Amino acid sequence: MSTSPGPKGSPRHILPGARRRARERALELLYEAETKDLRPAQLLAELPVAPEEYASQLILGVEGRAEEVDRLLGRHATGWAVDRMPMVDRCVLRMAAYELLGELDVPVAVVLDEAVELAKTYSTEDSGRYVNGVLSAVATEVRPNEADSADVPAQSSLD
């Protein structure tokens, strides 16, 4: 993975675009784990080549905070039980909800924008709108100060 000269762990450590690729890979692996009925950590352990560090971080974060993430999504996913959502949408929502909870260096607007783009790319146009609505409500709960100014920008993904 490409890194900048910044200190490890700093938000600038990962070059723009690297986190986007890591999110996409994390989504693929979360989806695969669910289709194979495996724990995400188990799937990671079985891979011949480890994914990007941030992809692993997202996957393990989703697994580690699964109950909290699903409760949070369940409160805000009006009309849908989490286990009844389309699988891609559920994986995107879980990953982004974890990112809102556990990756505080990533701005809310970036999390929402990236999740909406993933949903539109791998699911449907309607999924993008649904993901945006659910995650906006989640962000208002978990990051209220930041969520107020986090309307999803049109294609601004610096992260």
C-alpha positions in Angstrom: 0.0 0.0 0.0 1.2 3.5 -0.8 1.9 5.7 2.2 3.0 9.2 2.7 6.0 10.1 4.9 3.6 11.0 7.8 3.9 9.1 11.0 2.2 5.7 11.1 -1.3 5.9 12.3 -1.8 9.5 11.4 -4.7 10.4 9.1 -2.2 11.5 6.4 -0.3 8.2 6.5 -2.6 6.7 3.8 -2.6 8.4 0.4 -5.9 9.5 -1.1 -7.5 6.6 -2.9 -5.8 4.0 -0.8 -8.7 4.0 1.8 -11.2 3.9 -1.1 -9.6 0.7 -2.4 -9.4 -0.7 1.2 -13.1 0.0 1.7 -13.9 -1.8 -1.5 -11.8 -4.8 -0.6 -13.3 -4.9 2.9 -16.8 -4.9 1.4 -15.8 -7.8 -0.9 -14.4 -9.8 2.1 -17.4 -9.0 4.4 -19.7 -10.1 1.6 -17.7 -13.3 1.1 -17.6 -14.1 4.8 -21.3 -13.7 5.0 -22.0 -15.9 1.9 -19.7 -18.6 3.3 -21.1 -18.3 6.8 -17.7 -17.6 8.2 -16.5 -15.1 10.8 -14.7 -12.3 9.0 -11.5 -12.9 11.1 -11.6 -16.5 10.0 -11.9 -15.5 6.4 -8.9 -13.1 6.8 -6.8 -15.9 8.4 -7.5 -18.2 5.4 -6.5 -15.7 2.7 -3.2 -16.5 0.9 -2.4 -12.8 0.8 -3.5 -10.3 3.5 -5.6 -7.3 2.3 -4.5 -3.7 2.9 -4.1 -2.8 6.5 -7.1 -0.5 6.5 -9.3 -3.2 4.9 -8.3 -5.6 7.7 -8.9 -2.9 10.3 -12.4 -2.3 8.9 -13.2 -6.0 8.8 -12.0 -6.8 12.3 -13.8 -3.6 13.6 -17.1 -4.7 12.1 -16.7 -8.1 13.7 -15.5 -6.8 17.0 -18.4 -4.3 17.3 -21.0 -6.4 15.5 -23.7 -6.3 18.2 -23.3 -2.6 18.7 -23.3 -1.9 15.0 -26.4 -4.0 14.4 -28.3 -2.4 17.3 -27.4 1.0 15.9 -28.4 0.2 12.4 -31.6 -1.5 13.7 -32.6 1.8 15.4 -32.2 3.8 12.2 -33.1 1.4 9.4 -36.8 2.3 9.3 -38.8 -0.5 7.8 -36.0 -3.1 7.7 -34.6 -5.6 10.2 -30.9 -5.7 9.7 -30.9 -9.4 9.0 -33.6 -8.9 6.2 -31.6 -6.2 4.3 -30.1 -7.0 1.0 -26.6 -8.5 1.8 -24.6 -5.9 -0.1 -26.5 -3.0 1.6 -26.1 -4.7 5.0 -22.3 -5.1 4.5 -21.9 -1.5 3.4 -24.0 -0.2 6.3 -22.1 -2.3 8.8 -18.7 -1.2 7.5 -19.7 2.5 7.5 -21.4 2.4 10.9 -18.2 0.8 12.3 -16.2 3.5 10.6 -18.4 6.2 12.2 -17.9 4.6 15.6 -14.3 3.5 15.5 -12.4 5.5 12.9 -12.8 9.0 14.3 -10.0 10.4 12.1 -12.3 9.9 9.1 -14.8 12.7 8.6 -18.5 11.9 8.6 -18.9 13.3 5.1 -16.2 11.0 3.7 -17.7 7.9 5.4 -21.2 8.7 4.0 -19.9 9.6 0.5 -17.8 6.4 0.3 -20.7 4.2 1.6 -23.2 5.7 -0.8 -20.8 5.2 -3.8 -20.2 1.6 -2.8 -23.9 0.9 -2.5 -24.6 2.5 -5.9 -21.7 0.6 -7.5 -22.4 -2.8 -6.0 -26.2 -2.7 -5.3 -28.7 -0.3 -6.8 -29.3 3.4 -7.2 -32.0 3.1 -4.6 -29.6 1.5 -2.2 -27.4 4.6 -2.4 -30.2 6.7 -1.2 -31.2 4.3 1.5 -27.6 3.9 2.8 -27.3 7.7 2.9 -30.5 8.1 4.9 -29.6 5.4 7.4 -26.0 6.5 7.9 -27.1 10.2 8.2 -29.2 9.2 11.1 -26.5 7.0 12.6 -24.0 9.8 12.2 -26.3 12.2 14.0 -26.4 9.8 17.0 -22.7 8.9 17.2 -21.1 12.1 16.0 -23.7 14.8 16.6 -21.3 17.8 16.3 -19.8 16.6 13.1 -22.9 15.2 11.5 -24.7 18.6 11.4 -22.4 19.7 8.6 -22.0 16.3 6.8 -24.3 16.4 3.9 -23.0 14.0 1.4 -20.8 16.0 -1.1 -21.1 15.2 -4.8 -18.0 13.1 -5.5 -15.6 14.6 -3.0 -13.5 11.7 -1.8 -10.1 12.7 -0.7 -9.9 9.8 1.6 
